Amino acid sequence: MAERAAPMHLCVCVPARNEAARLPILLDALARQDWVGPVPVVVAINNTTDDSVQVVESARERHAGRLHIALLSSDFAPDIAHAGSARRMAMDAGLSLMAEHDNAALVSTDADTRPPRAWLTSIMAAFARGADIVGGRIEIDMREPLPAHALRIREAWDRYWMTVRAIEDNVDPQPWDPAPRHGDHTGASLAISADLYRACGGVPLLPTGEDRALVNAALARGARLAHPQDVYTYVSPRTDGRAEGGMAVAMQDLLATAHSGSMPMAPAFNHWRARAIWRRQLRTQPDGQALIAQQEPLLPPMPHDMALEMAP
């Protein structure tokens, strides 16, 4: 694909619904970023029944000069009142705000995140190294600690995914996504160049998985996805989330597994090695990067045939 100039401008895009308790934490964290100059932020509130609007207006006054907050509020019809509509409203508004800039990035996050101080500068450094889209690692916010038995399972999954990444990096390394790297690219921390977002047609209007669908649409256009270790954000381990199939559901599953005492199962590592070989072979073809994005979702799911290895 054609080379793009690294973005020099950005806008943080936040969908929110009944997040009055969480939004001040996020906005205060954005105000503490080491990004030079004011930080443009879109907060797109939908179908809310709490005082989220007033909370954002208060934050806009509190951080005047540091955060340039654009506030949108809408009530979607019941059949489209979902994550896809909410994130699309936020990202499209960010795209409009960045229209005057030739090279800009849209940075998606969620209302219950707490990004570290260098989040934005680390994202933009990844763009400068050649990425078109940048995924951020999801870290549980230890201000809201998990029960010890659930934390043990979470740590086991972290070790599992580190091994998967190592297999992929050994078999099919990518220069724009070098090791060591993580593998997360969800709406809680996902940055995409504005022109690529526009070319993809925006966030797909899906009730769940809209973030993964946007990433796949970008990859199908040959985009370079990076997962730098220094790009991450803290997320709440709450179980009462707003999005269908979102992080809260994953927390529910984690806690249920921990409570039951059952052994989590995962695909054995040989499946990941075979998948990485398949990608490497397909990548040699013309537009191989795009072919992978188009064909991989059609492959049968890997069997969960290996017990997750727990620490002693």
Phi and psi in degrees as a GROMACS rama.xvg file:
@    title "Ramachandran Plot"
@    xaxis  label "Phi"
@    yaxis  label "Psi"
@TYPE xy
-65.9272  143.621  ALA-2
-68.0982  142.85  GLU-3
-113.68  147.407  ARG-4
-68.7799  140.096  ALA-5
-62.6891  135.137  ALA-6
-60.1216  144.205  PRO-7
-114.628  -12.2967  MET-8
-127.609  157.742  HIS-9
-150.104  162.664  LEU-10
-141.26  129.396  CYS-11
-86.2501  129.408  VAL-12
-118.797  120.274  CYS-13
-126.889  111.455  VAL-14
-82.1904  145.882  PRO-15
-150.825  142.728  ALA-16
-145.738  115.957  ARG-17
53.4489  53.783  ASN-18
-121.008  32.115  GLU-19
-59.6693  -32.3366  ALA-20
-76.9179  -26.5985  ALA-21
-97.79  -31.8164  ARG-22
-58.1848  -39.3953  LEU-23
-60.8278  -34.1141  PRO-24
-64.5158  -46.9022  ILE-25
-62.5503  -50.0564  LEU-26
-66.8167  -35.5481  LEU-27
-64.2835  -38.9893  ASP-28
-66.0176  -37.8074  ALA-29
-66.5297  -35.4951  LEU-30
-67.4772  -23.7729  ALA-31
-90.0342  2.17267  ARG-32
-60.1535  149.883  GLN-33
-86.1654  12.2836  ASP-34
-61.8716  133.511  TRP-35
-80.1151  126.665  VAL-36
92.5135  174.207  GLY-37
-61.6475  147.957  PRO-38
-104.797  113.433  VAL-39
-71.2261  133.701  PRO-40
-136.815  133.327  VAL-41
-108.09  125.947  VAL-42
-113.4  112.188  VAL-43
-105.848  104.696  ALA-44
-95.8484  131.806  ILE-45
-132.877  140.547  ASN-46
49.248  39.5462  ASN-47
-90.9456  148.16  THR-48
-120.73  4.53906  THR-49
-107.746  -165.465  ASP-50
-98.626  39.5347  ASP-51
-57.4562  -39.6112  SER-52
-60.7051  -46.9825  VAL-53
-64.7893  -36.7635  GLN-54
-63.0904  -42.3964  VAL-55
-68.2217  -40.9019  VAL-56
-61.7546  -38.0067  GLU-57
-64.9947  -41.7531  SER-58
-65.668  -35.7677  ALA-59
-61.4837  -39.5271  ARG-60
-70.7486  -42.0902  GLU-61
-64.0709  -36.1159  ARG-62
-110.143  26.0033  HIS-63
-57.8155  133.809  ALA-64
91.2854  -24.0398  GLY-65
-102.604  -45.6946  ARG-66
-111.515  130.3  LEU-67
-101.074  94.9311  HIS-68
-95.9827  121.714  ILE-69
-98.9508  125.309  ALA-70
-110.985  124.859  LEU-71
-118.913  147.706  LEU-72
-140.75  132.665  SER-73
-150.587  152.599  SER-74
-114.901  108.53  ASP-75
-78.3292  150.152  PHE-76
-60.2274  151.03  ALA-77
-52.8944  -35.7682  PRO-78
-74.5511  -13.9786  ASP-79
-123.786  15.4078  ILE-80
-83.4719  73.5825  ALA-81
-143.501  -178.417  HIS-82
-61.9401  -37.5689  ALA-83
-62.0832  -46.3269  GLY-84
-64.0817  -42.2399  SER-85
-65.4249  -47.5506  ALA-86
-68.8787  -35.7904  ARG-87
-64.0103  -41.1359  ARG-88
-59.6774  -43.6304  MET-89
-66.842  -45.8545  ALA-90
-70.0705  -39.6239  MET-91
-63.6602  -38.4222  ASP-92
-65.5916  -39.6927  ALA-93
-63.1908  -39.4982  GLY-94
-60.5304  -41.9144  LEU-95
-63.1121  -40.7718  SER-96
-65.6623  -30.0622  LEU-97
-92.0265  5.96337  MET-98
-59.9614  -27.6464  ALA-99
-80.293  -7.70595  GLU-100
-104.169  135.192  HIS-101
-72.9272  -30.1798  ASP-102
-134.93  102.955  ASN-103
-137.49  163.794  ALA-104
-128.65  146.963  ALA-105
-105.868  127.507  LEU-106
-113.384  108.751  VAL-107
-85.0567  138.851  SER-108
-149.444  177.063  THR-109
-113.189  161.711  ASP-110
-69.8477  -18.1647  ALA-111
-103.328  24.6436  ASP-112
-100.187  164.492  THR-113
-139.809  85.3929  ARG-114
-69.4012  143.312  PRO-115
-70.5139  170.054  PRO-116
-60.8249  -35.0252  ARG-117
-95.9608  14.5213  ALA-118
-55.6438  -53.9054  TRP-119
-68.5226  -42.217  LEU-120
-66.8851  -33.5698  THR-121
-68.7203  -38.405  SER-122
-61.1645  -47.8514  ILE-123
-69.0671  -28.7395  MET-124
-65.4347  -35.3292  ALA-125
-66.2429  -39.7275  ALA-126
-61.3819  -41.698  PHE-127
-63.754  -25.0074  ALA-128
-84.7205  -1.38148  ARG-129
118.933  0.488662  GLY-130
-74.704  151.267  ALA-131
-104.152  -22.3735  ASP-132
-148.228  137.433  ILE-133
-127.43  119.079  VAL-134
-93.1716  144.472  GLY-135
-109.6  141.9  GLY-136
-68.9614  142.945  ARG-137
-100.121  117.651  ILE-138
-113.864  135.838  GLU-139
-67.7172  130.718  ILE-140
-72.2267  111.463  ASP-141
-74.8689  0.712566  MET-142
-69.7487  -16.5318  ARG-143
-126.538  72.2511  GLU-144
-64.5317  146.804  PRO-145
-77.5483  153.58  LEU-146
-58.0198  150.864  PRO-147
-56.816  -41.07  ALA-148
-68.5881  -34.112  HIS-149
-73.1681  -37.6288  ALA-150
-63.1274  -36.0327  LEU-151
-62.978  -40.5266  ARG-152
-68.7419  -42.8758  ILE-153
-58.241  -43.3498  ARG-154
-65.9612  -35.104  GLU-155
-64.9107  -40.9495  ALA-156
-64.0204  -39.148  TRP-157
-59.968  -43.3981  ASP-158
-65.5822  -39.1306  ARG-159
-60.0607  -48.609  TYR-160
-68.9147  -29.8807  TRP-161
-62.8193  -39.1704  MET-162
-67.4392  -41.6325  THR-163
-59.0703  -46.6607  VAL-164
-60.8282  -40.1329  ARG-165
-63.9699  -39.1665  ALA-166
-62.528  -47.6243  ILE-167
-62.127  -42.1901  GLU-168
-68.4381  -28.5725  ASP-169
-76.1865  -39.1099  ASN-170
-86.8154  -40.5938  VAL-171
-140.698  63.583  ASP-172
-69.0787  148.035  PRO-173
-120.941  129.451  GLN-174
-63.7744  -28.6477  PRO-175
-86.8429  -4.46446  TRP-176
-136.434  62.514  ASP-177
-74.2889  157.05  PRO-178
-75.0462  151.548  ALA-179
-79.3405  145.563  PRO-180
-146.225  162.549  ARG-181
-99.7405  -169.222  HIS-182
-130.666  14.7375  GLY-183
-88.7859  138.495  ASP-184
-152.468  71.3278  HIS-185
-111.938  170.526  THR-186
-62.2401  -15.8558  GLY-187
-68.2989  -26.107  ALA-188
-157.036  91.9723  SER-189
-146.717  117.809  LEU-190
-115.489  138.332  ALA-191
-140.46  140.313  ILE-192
-62.6565  145.292  SER-193
-62.6413  -38.68  ALA-194
-70.2741  -33.4188  ASP-195
-68.9456  -41.5778  LEU-196
-57.9874  -44.067  TYR-197
-63.6339  -41.7933  ARG-198
-65.4159  -29.9464  ALA-199
-78.7886  -8.71158  CYS-200
83.1697  14.9684  GLY-201
85.8759  -173.811  GLY-202
-71.6639  128.097  VAL-203
-62.9896  141.791  PRO-204
-83.3074  71.5157  LEU-205
-110.8  143.827  LEU-206
-67.0275  -25.9008  PRO-207
-151.855  154.815  THR-208
74.7501  18.3631  GLY-209
-66.0748  -31.3442  GLU-210
-69.4391  -45.1538  ASP-211
-64.049  -36.2954  ARG-212
-66.0185  -37.7069  ALA-213
-65.1786  -43.8985  LEU-214
-59.8984  -44.2324  VAL-215
-65.6837  -36.3005  ASN-216
-63.2095  -37.7688  ALA-217
-68.217  -43.5348  ALA-218
-64.2268  -34.7669  LEU-219
-65.8004  -16.2107  ALA-220
-97.4365  9.74419  ARG-221
85.5522  15.6099  GLY-222
-67.7315  154.364  ALA-223
-101.295  113.006  ARG-224
-99.2449  127.862  LEU-225
-119.03  150.033  ALA-226
-130.972  65.1082  HIS-227
-65.7072  142.59  PRO-228
-64.5325  -25.4915  GLN-229
-87.0728  3.94502  ASP-230
-105.714  111.382  VAL-231
-157.601  163.936  TYR-232
-145.24  154.593  THR-233
-89.7599  138.149  TYR-234
-126.193  152.654  VAL-235
-72.3567  138.263  SER-236
-86.6267  26.8588  PRO-237
-63.1925  156.594  ARG-238
-110.161  5.10473  THR-239
-113.666  53.2182  ASP-240
-70.0015  170.747  GLY-241
-96.4183  -27.6821  ARG-242
-96.656  136.63  ALA-243
-63.225  128.422  GLU-244
70.7989  18.9809  GLY-245
-88.8607  -159.714  GLY-246
-59.9899  -36.4719  MET-247
-62.145  -36.3048  ALA-248
-65.8936  -40.4313  VAL-249
-61.5524  -37.8925  ALA-250
-67.5427  -39.281  MET-251
-59.0806  -45.6337  GLN-252
-64.2394  -41.7823  ASP-253
-61.8421  -47.1354  LEU-254
-66.8916  -36.8987  LEU-255
-65.0811  -41.671  ALA-256
-63.2208  -44.2388  THR-257
-63.0115  -41.1572  ALA-258
-67.1394  -36.8832  HIS-259
-75.5399  -23.4175  SER-260
77.296  8.49217  GLY-261
-75.1712  158.069  SER-262
-89.2879  117.41  MET-263
-61.7288  143.451  PRO-264
-112.93  149.833  MET-265
-145.656  160.085  ALA-266
-61.3754  135.118  PRO-267
-63.2363  154.01  ALA-268
-64.5576  -24.9238  PHE-269
-64.6541  -28.1066  ASN-270
-67.2527  -40.0008  HIS-271
-67.9921  -36.4553  TRP-272
-65.1567  -42.5309  ARG-273
-64.1693  -38.2577  ALA-274
-66.2634  -40.0134  ARG-275
-65.3616  -38.1642  ALA-276
-64.1121  -41.5964  ILE-277
-60.021  -44.3252  TRP-278
-63.4671  -43.9004  ARG-279
-60.4026  -41.5756  ARG-280
-67.7575  -41.4395  GLN-281
-69.7623  -31.2184  LEU-282
-66.0706  -19.7487  ARG-283
-74.6737  -14.9923  THR-284
-80.4355  159.371  GLN-285
-56.4854  133.911  PRO-286
57.0423  35.8705  ASP-287
-60.2268  -37.548  GLY-288
-59.2005  -43.3056  GLN-289
-69.1663  -38.152  ALA-290
-61.2475  -38.8206  LEU-291
-60.4792  -47.2457  ILE-292
-63.2429  -33.637  ALA-293
-76.7195  -35.7876  GLN-294
-95.8297  -29.6155  GLN-295
-61.4619  -39.4536  GLU-296
-62.8305  -17.1868  PRO-297
-89.7385  -8.79185  LEU-298
-71.5392  150.305  LEU-299
-64.4909  147.843  PRO-300
-64.5366  149.773  PRO-301
-71.096  143.615  MET-302
-71.9274  144.131  PRO-303
-91.2983  88.8045  HIS-304
-121.05  16.5849  ASP-305
-135.356  131.599  MET-306
-70.2093  135.463  ALA-307
-64.6289  130.958  LEU-308
-79.7249  118.37  GLU-309
-94.8008  145.758  MET-310
-68.849  149.242  ALA-311
